[in-house]
Structure formats: C-alpha cells, structure tokens
C-alpha cells in the first residue's frame, strides 16, 4: 500500500519551491525513467519514482555576478546531502512510512558522487536505479535543469505515473498471491 503519491508530493509547497528550482521537467522525466528501470531491476517502483522525482530537491543556486557558475557548483555543492534531509522531512510530514522515507532519503543521498572524494560506492538496487534515472536525463552543462514544463502538465504526468504504479503493484500482489 502506498502512503504518499507523487501528486501529493508535487502539490506540497516545499516541492514546489525546491524541485522547481532544480527543474520540474527533469524531476518528472527522472521519475518516469525510474519507473521503467525499477521494473527491469526488480525494485519497488513507488520508492524509485519518489526518490527520482525528489533527487534534486536539495539544489542551491550557485551564481556569481548574476550568472550561473557551474565551476562554483561543482566545487561547493552538497545538494544530495541537503536533498536527502529535505525529502525525508517532507515524506514524514506527508505520512510516508518512516522506513520507506529513510530508504528514499538514502537513495537521494547516493544518487550522485559529485560531493564525495574519488572512490567507488557500492549502491543497493534502489540507489542504483535512481542514479541511472538521473544519468539518463542529464544534458551537458546542466541544461537538463532548465527545461520547462507547465504545472498542469507536470501534475497530469505524475497522476498518470501514480496510476501506472498502482496498477503494477496490484498486478505484482496478485502474481505473488497465486
């Protein structure tokens, strides 16, 4: 059973403020990628789509002299850390199961290694799906953060994805009960 839907997340003022800052079109596209990848990698599509939708909720705008400074961002950004905390708090406020909220927050924390020293992370399947979903939608120079999508269209797309998730979960439950 799902406690929180993507539309509920979309409608919340925190999401509106911070996900829009990092690009609603990118967030919605990543959620769709995560749904497809979750099925392929046998990961819970509810958790995967929520984590992918919220993965950039921690972005800060790095500007210098009124212009986006990509080098400043790469040098100082910790958006995955901030986003993990912000998403966890939001999910709990909306009534998500605490264990699920934690798993989603950890997937957000580990969706990128841009803030970590050089090395290798061993990701679990959910974390891997979220990182892949983000990579699939990336554009050079961070342009994926600047694509636009109307609120109405984003909400409709997320409602459609909510229905797909519900259908998948029901079919999966029936399959496992036989």
C-alpha positions as a printed Julia matrix, in Angstrom:
178×3 Matrix{Float64}:
  0.0     0.0     0.0
  1.23    3.47   -0.88
  1.11    6.09    1.85
  2.03    9.09   -0.3
  1.54    9.64   -4.03
  3.64   11.59   -6.49
  0.79   14.08   -6.91
  0.72   14.68   -3.16
  4.46   15.34   -3.29
  4.03   17.65   -6.3
  1.28   19.66   -4.59
  3.3    20.36   -1.44
  4.76   23.91   -1.19
  8.22   22.55   -0.27
  8.31   20.54   -3.51
  7.02   23.48   -5.49
  9.78   25.7    -4.14
 12.77   23.39   -4.27
 12.05   20.95   -7.1
 11.08   23.82   -9.39
 14.42   25.44   -8.54
 16.25   22.42   -9.91
 13.86   21.76  -12.8
 10.41   20.19  -12.69
 10.74   18.76  -16.21
 13.93   16.96  -15.15
 12.28   15.64  -11.96
  9.25   14.28  -13.82
 11.41   12.73  -16.55
 13.59   11.05  -13.92
 10.5     9.64  -12.19
  9.4     8.07  -15.49
 12.89    6.66  -16.12
 12.89    5.27  -12.57
  9.56    3.51  -13.11
 10.87    1.73  -16.19
 14.2     0.9   -14.54
 12.53   -0.31  -11.33
 10.6    -2.93  -13.26
 13.74   -4.01  -15.09
 15.84   -4.24  -11.89
 13.04   -5.65   -9.69
 12.91   -2.61   -7.4
  9.81   -1.15   -5.76
  8.58    1.39   -8.34
  6.87    3.5    -5.65
 10.14    4.14   -3.82
 12.15    4.5    -7.01
  9.84    7.09   -8.59
  9.59    9.15   -5.4
 13.36    9.18   -4.95
 13.94   10.05   -8.61
 11.29   12.79   -8.52
 12.84   14.35   -5.39
 16.52   13.61   -6.1
 17.46   17.28   -6.74
 15.28   18.85   -4.01
 18.46   19.98   -2.23
 19.91   22.11   -5.02
 21.2    25.53   -4.18
 21.58   28.16   -6.89
 25.28   28.89   -7.4
 25.55   32.31   -9.03
 28.43   34.74   -9.41
 27.78   38.24  -10.73
 24.21   37.26  -11.64
 25.29   34.29  -13.81
 25.09   30.57  -13.07
 28.59   29.41  -12.19
 28.96   25.71  -12.98
 32.52   25.6   -11.56
 31.34   27.1    -8.27
 28.58   24.5    -8.18
 30.96   21.59   -8.87
 33.41   22.83   -6.24
 30.96   23.54   -3.4
 27.67   21.74   -3.97
 26.25   19.24   -1.46
 22.73   19.08   -2.9
 22.42   15.34   -2.37
 23.08   15.75    1.36
 20.67   18.66    1.76
 18.11   17.0    -0.51
 18.18   13.75    1.42
 17.32   15.56    4.64
 14.71   17.78    3.0
 12.98   14.87    1.23
 12.95   12.75    4.38
 11.3    15.54    6.37
  8.74   16.14    3.6
  7.87   12.45    3.27
  7.41   12.03    7.01
  5.21   15.15    7.16
  3.02   13.74    4.39
  2.58   10.43    6.22
  5.08    8.17    4.47
  6.12    5.08    6.41
  9.37    6.0     8.24
 11.3     3.02    6.84
 10.25    3.91    3.29
 11.11    7.58    3.85
 14.58    6.55    5.03
 15.18    4.31    2.0
 14.11    7.1    -0.35
 16.3     9.62    1.51
 19.32    7.33    1.24
 18.73    6.85   -2.5
 18.67   10.64   -2.87
 21.85   10.96   -0.81
 23.65    8.48   -3.07
 22.23    9.45   -6.48
 25.49   11.26   -7.26
 29.05   11.03   -6.06
 29.86   14.61   -7.09
 30.37   15.7    -3.48
 32.43   12.67   -2.42
 36.18   12.15   -2.67
 37.24    9.94   -5.57
 36.24    6.37   -4.92
 33.72    3.68   -5.56
 30.29    3.44   -3.98
 28.5     0.13   -3.64
 24.86    1.05   -4.32
 21.89   -1.14   -3.49
 19.38   -1.77   -6.33
 17.09    1.18   -5.41
 20.02    3.59   -5.18
 21.36    2.29   -8.49
 18.01    2.81  -10.24
 17.76    6.42   -9.0
 21.33    7.22  -10.09
 20.65    5.68  -13.53
 17.37    7.6   -13.92
 19.23   10.86  -13.24
 22.01    9.98  -15.67
 19.53    9.12  -18.42
 18.07   12.62  -18.32
 21.29   14.62  -17.91
 22.39   17.14  -20.52
 25.81   18.77  -20.94
 26.5    21.75  -18.68
 23.46   21.04  -16.51
 20.99   22.13  -19.2
 18.51   19.47  -18.02
 17.78   21.72  -15.03
 16.47   24.48  -17.31
 13.87   22.63  -19.39
 10.37   23.84  -18.66
  7.09   22.08  -18.01
  3.82   23.71  -17.01
  2.43   22.89  -13.58
 -0.73   21.49  -15.16
  1.18   19.15  -17.47
  3.56   18.05  -14.71
  0.64   17.25  -12.4
 -1.15   15.28  -15.16
  2.01   13.32  -15.96
  2.57   12.49  -12.3
 -1.08   11.44  -11.87
 -0.66    9.11  -14.86
  2.53    7.71  -13.34
  0.73    7.22   -9.99
 -1.89    5.13  -11.82
  0.83    3.07  -13.53
  2.49    2.4   -10.18
 -0.82    1.38   -8.57
 -1.58   -0.97  -11.47
  1.88   -2.52  -11.3
  1.68   -3.02   -7.53
 -1.78   -4.61   -7.76
 -0.66   -6.95  -10.55
  2.51   -7.81   -8.62
  0.46   -8.57   -5.49
 -1.89  -10.82   -7.47
  1.06  -12.6    -9.1
  2.65  -13.3    -5.71
 -0.58  -14.45   -4.09
 -1.13  -17.27   -6.59
